[in-house]
Amino acid sequence: MLLEFAQGAELPAMGAAVLAGSEDVGKVTSTAYGHTIDRALAMAYVSAALASEGQTVVVGGASAKIRVTAPYDPKSLRARS
C-alpha cells in the first residue's frame, strides 16, 4: 500500500514497522519524496484488513494515511478549484 505522510515529515527508514495502535501490521519496503505533492511517501506491506483509503497508521513515530488512489492531481483540478 502507499503511505502518505504529513507535510514536513521525514522519510521513514526502509524496513520500519507499520503500526495500527500498538499492533505491528506491516513493514516499509521503499520510500521517496513526492515533490509534486510536497510530502514523504512510502510503499509498505500492510495487513489486508487495513487496506482502505484514509486509514491512519504510524511509522517511526510519524502518522501516515493509507492511500488507495494516487495522491497527485495529473489534470490540476485541485489547483483550479
Phi, psi and omega in degrees: 000156176270131177248131179245125182264163179294154178302133180093348179289146177280158177295135176285162177285143174295137182091356180296147179287143173256124184244141170242105190069235177256004183269131176283116185243003179172190178211149180286134180252333177200157181222155176196160177262128179272092183297327180295324181253359176058048180213155173283141179231153176213148170259141182211148168280125182226146177309135181303331180296339181261000187283066177224145182305129175087354178301134182263134176228171179236133178228119179056034180086353180255138179282142178219151176257139174283131179247127176265329178254163180295137181280349181269169184235082188298336180263006179056033180292325180292326180290335183267355183272000000 
